[in-house]
Each structure stands twice: as structure tokens, then as C-alpha cells.
Amino acid sequence: MTKAVSMAKKENIMDKLLAILRTTCPGIDFENETGLVDKELIDSLDVVTIVSEIMGTFGIELNVEDIIPENFNSAQAMMDLINERSR
């Protein structure tokens, strides 16, 4: 895979993820926020919804061990988790 294709794929993943996040929790600056859980901008019910949407949209399985604040504090952290579980 070329670097351009890889970058396009990452942008597509992020676009889909941001759509999920904006639908689940409108009004949050997901592109810049790095403390979604720590600052209580999203709560446990939001995380459950986000996990369900991620699993359905990206066809991946997330384990209980994956559902920690560090993996959900930012859109980038969630994208990193998606990429890790997609391998």
C-alpha cells in the first residue's frame, strides 16, 4: 500500500469515527479535545454507545480490557484503538 493510499484510509477512518462521535455527543470539539473522559465530557453510557458503534461500523471486536479512559480521551486515541484491533 502506498503512503497516499494509507493516508486516505486513515482519513476515512477518522471521518467515520468523527461522524459517530458527533452523532452520539453533539457539541463537543472531538477534533481537538484530549480529555473526553477525564474532563467528564462523555460518560459511561456515551462510551458504551461509542463502543457499539465502532464495533458495528469497523467490524472489530473490543474487549473489556480495551474500555479504559486512555482509549477514549480523544478521537485520535479511539482511532489508534481501531487501527490496533483491525490488524
C-alpha positions as CSV (number, residue, x, y, z in Angstrom):
1,M,0.0,0.0,0.0
2,T,1.4,3.4,-1.0
3,K,1.8,6.2,1.5
4,A,-1.0,8.2,-0.2
5,V,-3.5,5.2,0.0
6,S,-2.5,4.6,3.6
7,M,-3.2,8.3,4.5
8,A,-6.5,8.3,2.6
9,K,-7.6,5.2,4.6
10,K,-6.7,6.9,7.9
11,E,-8.6,10.0,6.9
12,N,-11.6,7.8,6.0
13,I,-11.5,6.0,9.4
14,M,-11.3,9.3,11.2
15,D,-14.2,10.8,9.2
16,K,-16.4,7.8,10.1
17,L,-15.3,8.0,13.7
18,L,-16.0,11.7,13.9
19,A,-19.4,11.1,12.5
20,I,-20.1,8.5,15.2
21,L,-18.9,10.8,17.9
22,R,-20.8,13.9,16.7
23,T,-24.0,11.9,16.5
24,T,-23.5,10.4,19.9
25,C,-22.4,13.5,21.7
26,P,-23.1,16.7,19.7
27,G,-21.5,19.9,20.6
28,I,-18.1,18.5,21.6
29,D,-14.9,19.5,19.8
30,F,-13.7,16.0,19.0
31,E,-11.0,17.1,16.7
32,N,-9.1,19.0,19.4
33,E,-10.3,17.6,22.8
34,T,-7.9,15.3,24.6
35,G,-9.7,14.8,27.9
36,L,-13.1,13.5,26.9
37,V,-13.3,11.0,29.8
38,D,-11.0,12.8,32.2
39,K,-13.0,16.0,31.9
40,E,-16.3,14.1,32.0
41,L,-17.3,15.4,28.6
42,I,-18.5,11.9,27.8
43,D,-19.9,9.5,30.4
44,S,-20.0,5.7,30.7
45,L,-23.2,5.5,28.7
46,D,-21.7,7.5,25.9
47,V,-18.7,5.2,25.9
48,V,-20.9,2.1,25.7
49,T,-22.7,3.7,22.7
50,I,-19.4,4.7,21.0
51,V,-18.0,1.2,21.5
52,S,-21.1,-0.4,20.0
53,E,-21.0,2.0,17.0
54,I,-17.2,1.4,16.5
55,M,-17.6,-2.4,16.6
56,G,-20.5,-2.2,14.1
57,T,-19.0,0.3,11.7
58,F,-15.5,-1.0,11.6
59,G,-16.3,-4.7,12.1
60,I,-13.9,-5.1,15.0
61,E,-14.2,-6.6,18.5
62,L,-13.3,-4.6,21.5
63,N,-12.7,-6.4,24.8
64,V,-13.4,-5.2,28.4
65,E,-9.6,-4.6,28.7
66,D,-9.9,-2.1,25.8
67,I,-12.5,0.1,27.6
68,I,-10.3,2.3,29.6
69,P,-10.2,6.1,29.8
70,E,-6.9,6.3,27.9
71,N,-8.5,4.8,24.8
72,F,-11.5,7.2,24.8
73,N,-10.0,10.5,25.9
74,S,-9.6,11.7,22.3
75,A,-10.7,10.8,18.8
76,Q,-7.0,10.1,18.0
77,A,-6.8,7.6,20.9
78,M,-10.0,5.9,19.6
79,M,-8.6,5.8,16.1
80,D,-5.4,4.2,17.4
81,L,-7.5,1.6,19.1
82,I,-9.5,0.9,15.9
83,N,-6.3,0.5,13.9
84,E,-4.8,-1.8,16.5
85,R,-7.9,-4.1,16.6
86,S,-8.2,-4.0,12.8
87,R,-4.9,-5.9,12.3
